[in-house]
Amino acid sequence: MAKKLTSKAPTPMIPSWRTVLLLGLPASGVAVALMLVARYAYQIRTLPERMMDWSLQFIPLDLFEQGIQNFGTSAKEIALIGNYVGFAATLVFIAALALRRGPRAFAVVSAATWLLAMVVVMPITGAGLFATDLPQDVWLTNASYLGVAVAFGTVLPLTHALVLAPRAAAPTVAVAASRRAFLGGVV
């Protein structure tokens, strides 16, 4: 009885978490830098600033007073830096998830980050859906955050193409497991 030989397609190499977390750093850095550019050029508040101001209303007064007593006038700057670090870490994690999923996820991540900012963060922080309740130009604010999301989503395929794709294309030595290949090699 003859066995039917089938060839399996090679499974794609899934990069390690350490690798994708490191590769998520440039995408996160670009996103935060572009938000800061929009902040200083057009006075569009960054998402960490919006989230910090919103979250301050949930901090108990005694804890707030203790923070001001311990850190003085720099308490707000320390909180803002903490929010930037937390935001950047969140973006690194999102980038790592996208890099592990592969190239199809990059456009989805880009669109999802912009929609998350405009449909979730903006209304929660009092800016309205798609930032319609802000005193700034609505179109400028939306275009700014869209640019940040597109840049974030563009850095991901670049890092994938420069670092992960050459690794996956590297030839691998397959070990033949069949008895015939072994016997043929011995003969």
Salt bridges, closest charged atoms under 4 A:
GLU49 OE1 - ARG39 NE 3.10
ASP53 OD2 - ARG45 NH2 2.18
